[in-house]
Amino acid sequence: MALLYKSTRGDKNYITASQAILKGIADDGGLYVPCSIPKADFKLEDIVDMSYKELAYEVLKLILDDFTEEELKACINGAYDEKFDTPAIAPLRLTQDCGVLELFHGKTIAFKDMALSILPYLLKTSAKKNGEDRTIVILTATSGDTGKAALEGFADVEGTGIIVFFPQDGVSDVQRMQMITQEGKNTCVAGIKGNFDDAQTAVKKAFTNKALKAELAEEGYVFSSANSINIGRLAPQIVYYFYAYARMVKAGKINCGDKIDFVVPTGNFGNILAGYYAREMGLPVNKLVCASNENKVLFDFFETGKYDVNREFILTSSPSMDILISSNLERLLYHLSGSTEVVKGLMDNLSSKGVYDFSAKGSGFVGEYSTEEETFAAIKDVYEKEGYVLDTHTAVAYSAYKKYLKKTNDKTPAVVVSTASPYKFARDVLTAIDSKYSGMDPFEAVRALSEVSETNIPAPIKDIDKRPVLHNFCIERENIEEFIKERLAK
Ligand SMILES: *Cc1c(COP(=O)(O)O)cnc(C)c1O
């Protein structure tokens, strides 16, 4: 019996994993969830010595069960290779207080690589399985990390094309240089005049423009999306929770069967939701600590049962977590309530009033948050104690973990999930260590961080300010559809 996926909002169309990956989002606006979360059919003892790829197969075959062994292994082998700078793929670093799961060893040095390295393969395989032979064009609006990781994932993947739009003045210098120097004959990057919301709205409009869709279908193109509502991004993230557990066993920190806590720096709730799936599949997890920055909607939600976006949007030094509407929370609401009707009601309230009430008590999630000051103090503290430099997002989680410990005295061994290399936010992490760096040129800061942390600059951003610019478009948002047509005609 194949595992079927359905919409969180009640659409009666049940589909397979590969169809859900192709579609991305359900017709009623809901997200695809598995009708039941499969149980792991392996023993924990059996995974302790597995490589990342071997473990990925064991986990993905359960959740993407309409893929054949051959298909899935080809996807995994294509994704988790020398693109990562360590054969461990997701190494676990031990600190005095906890394990730190480093998810930043891929091509864009942020955790989005874990899923976006494999998504192109999953998508292509899904297309083939379902008789979709048009070229799949990925349209993405990005505030920084997703766009670059998607570009790297889809670059030169046959049968696909990718167009990324970023707000001309809304990304960091390192992030912009990472994108406009992107290689690959099927890639295209353009700045949009305006902020992230302008870019996002323009892309959504193009996405849902039926005339544009029909016109491009004639020419053999079909749109798809690489953002985190796609189940093809969620599934690969489940793997590293099992992997982290296995590494904790291997390091002698726990015995097979012992519970551990995971602490996850959270924005769109995709990463931590994968931890929830891992637990439902049978991984012994005690608490999932959901760490927010000053945009602490999720902390308030887990504390009070009220999700309320009617508040000031705060720009922080952990920009990938600056978010008020965490779209993947919808999936958790479905799994906790078991009712698409309830979810639909909550989502209607969210879009009309920006607020809803739902108690997640007993779910095993705990909300915690870290202020800017606390985050910077955590970076300095860990650096001074162990010479290890946390990035700003990871530091939010580390600091939230310390606050959680103070409140609860929880003795469970914990793993903090590390989502970015400190090099991606070099000036901020240096400033946390010593305020003298606060005015430094951002590319200069990358070189300074190498000295301070006594580590090598990761190859993906080495001398990035000196690379040739390959994409020099800056367009008005009204012209986005013209632009897409023009690029695809080339
Ligand atoms: C995307 C991102 C996050 C947030 O992850 P979600 O899955 O959206 O919760 C945290 N840190 C970094 C560096 C990211 O790029």
The ligand as a Gaussian input file, in Angstrom:
#p B3LYP/6-31G(d) Opt

LIG

0 1
 C       16.175000      29.196000       6.713000
 C       17.085000      29.352000       7.880000
 C       16.629000      29.168000       9.216000
 C       15.192000      28.883000       9.543000
 O       14.788000      27.587000       9.170000
 P       13.234000      27.246000       9.021000
 O       13.179000      25.900000       8.415000
 O       12.671000      28.320000       8.123000
 O       12.640000      27.306000      10.396000
 C       17.549000      29.280000      10.254000
 N       18.844000      29.594000      10.004000
 C       19.308000      29.781000       8.745000
 C       20.739000      30.141000       8.556000
 C       18.453000      29.661000       7.646000
 O       18.944000      29.870000       6.395000

